[in-house]
């Protein structure tokens, strides 16, 4: 499957601009304010995120189209594979058609209405497991 270079380029451009924006905000906080260290890192992430919502709107839209198309193709492949599997798989819960009306042949035994179907009859052996 060929890679669309413009979509990859849009993703890289947005990522690089987002990192540069974060580094710029961090540098301003680190060197021009009394905020230092981990606090400057956290505040710069929050501020650069807010700024990127406004400033990087077009780049984010272009990048999200590419990412959406990528995952859309993956979903299409999954759906095609599932449809092919469903086509070849027999339905497990389909009713079995009866060829004759509900009559019992001479070889079949029925459960009498007074008998419990779980009780042993003559000639049957009780299978008991000793393991829990």
Buried (B, 14 or more C-beta within 10 A) or exposed (E): EEEEEEBEEBBEBBEEBBEEBBEEBBEBBBEEEEBEEEEBBEBBEEBBEEBBEEBBEEBBEBBEEBEEEBEEEEEEEEEEEEEEEEEEEEEEEEEEEEEEEEEEEEEEEEEEEEEEEEEEEEEEEEEEEEEE
